Amino acid sequence: MKPLETTPQTRSRMSRQKSRNTQVEVALRKALHAAGLRYRVHRRPVKDVRREADIVFVGAKVAVFVDGCFWHGCPEHATWPKNNAQFWRDKIEGNRHRDTETDARLTDAGWLAVRVWEHEAVDVAADRVREAVTMRLKRK
């Protein structure tokens, strides 16, 4: 495998990308809290599944993932870098595959995975999460 041809500027910019507590994630948590919902942050919903959700509603068994448009290949906003094109395509496609696998594994364990794109309006995403949590709690 040949070394990546990434400029120092690109490497520096990518290393500064937050993976936790992004603006969108914090805004979503504030909206959910304001709606009276209580949750856990950055937890594994299922102990045996090595995937961490951004927001976890334990009682309702709802795991919320806030996905970045670039990193998770948003159908509306995905961009494909020209430098190291194959590396980035493999990385993003790998993320998509892992997301699908995570959702399936959580479903098998009785959980509901809710995916929120970073570009979604926070109030719309919060309503969708609230509805999912409410529906799951009513089933109990």
N, C-alpha and C positions, 0 to 999 in steps of 0.2 A: 504494500500500500504506500503510495507516495505521500509525502507530507502535504498538509493543506497549504494552499497559497493564499493565506489571509493576511491582510495588512495589519500592522500593529494598531491602527486606529479602529479597524473593524473588530479586532479581538478585544480591545479595551471597551468599545461600546457594547458588545454582546455580553461581556462579563459583568457589566453594570445593570443588566436587565433584571428587574426584581421577579422572583418566582413566588413570593409570598407578600401578602398585605399590599397588593397593588391598589391604585386609586379606585379602580372599578370594584374590586373585592371589598374594600373598606366601605365604599358608598353603599354597596348591596347589603353588607352587614348592618350598617346604620339604618337603612330602610326596613330591614326585617326586624330589627330590635324595636324600632318606632312602631311597628305593626303588632308588637306584643309577643313576638316569637323569641324563644331562647334556644341557643344552639352551642355547639362546641366548634372550635376553630382549629384547622390543620390537624386532623385526626384520621386515623385509619378506621373506616367504618366497620370493617371486618378484620379481626385480628390476624387471620391466616392469609389475607390478601394484602400484599405489600404495595398498597396504593393509598395515598393520603388525599382526602377530600379537603376542599377549602372551607366548607361549612358543613357541619354534620348535625342532623336532628336525630338523636339516638332513639327517642320514644317512637317517632314516626318511621324510623328507618329510611330516612331520606339523606342522600349525600349530594352536595352541590359542588360542582366543579366550574370555576370561572376560567374559560379557555381564551388565551390570547389568539388574535386573528392570524398572526404570523406563525407562531409556534405550533398551532393545531390545524393549520390549513383551512381557514374560514372560506366557505364557498363564495362569499361576497367580496372579501378583502385580502385573500391570500396573495402574496407576492412570491415570485420565485427568483431568488438572486442569480445573477449571471456568473459571478465568481464562485467557484467551487459548486457549480450547479448540481452535480450528482450528489455530492455530500449533503447539501441542503434538502434536495428532493428526498433522499433516503431518510434523513433526520425527521422531516415533517411527516412523511408517509409512515414512518415508524411510530411517531406520536399518535397519528390517527388510528393506527392498528392497535396500539396500547389502550387508547381511549375506548375503542369498541370492545376490546377484551375485558377491560375494567368494568364497563357497563354490564356485560354478560355475567361476569363473576359476581358482581353485586346482586344482580337479579336472581341468580341461582341461590344466593344466600338470603333472599327475601327482602332485599333493599331496592330502593328506587334511586337511580342516578339521574340528576337533573344537570344538564349542561347549559351554561350561560356564556354567550360570546361577549367579549370585551366591548364590542360596539353596541350591544343592546342597551336600550334606555333602562336605567336603573329601576324606575317605577314599574315598568312592564315586567322586567325580570323578577323583581320582588313579588309582584302579584302572582306570577307563575309558580314561584317557589312556595309562597303562602298557600296557594290552592292545592299544591301537591301535598304539603304537610297536613293541611286540614283534611283532605280526602283520606290520607293514610291513617290519621288518628281516629276518624269516624268509623273505620273498618274494625277497629279494636273492640 
